[in-house]
Amino acid sequence: KHGVRVGMPLAELRKTNGKPFYFNGFDEQRRAWVHDAWSPALDGDDGSLGTLDVDEGEHMYFEVELGLRDGTPASDAPVDEASISSDDPMYPRLGEVAEVTAFGATTSLDDEWE
């Protein structure tokens, strides 16, 4: 979706989305996940959707797995955070040390698409 690819740096993923997004991670295997959090309501937010959010006419949630590049110091990334912003100032190098390692799509089983 919109050119997202394995190996894409987190900073480029953020730029592609057009606004900050939230993700969960990083776990013991140095993985994190973005799922249905491409358009969070942030202070000063204009309410627009991120490019990677579910668009009108789409029926799938786009999700991404992130991983930390080899040699990334533990201090450069959050650990086991339930929700962290792609623009978190506590981790200024995160955009360059994290990258897309996988992506997919899911749909809900309820009637939200009717």
Buried (B, 14 or more C-beta within 10 A) or exposed (E): EEEBEEEBBBBBBBBBBBBBBBBBBBEEEBBBBBBBBBBBEEEEEEEEBBBBBBEEEEEBBBBBBBBBBEEBEEEBBBEEBEEBBBBEEEBEBBBBBBBBBEBEEEEEEEEEEE
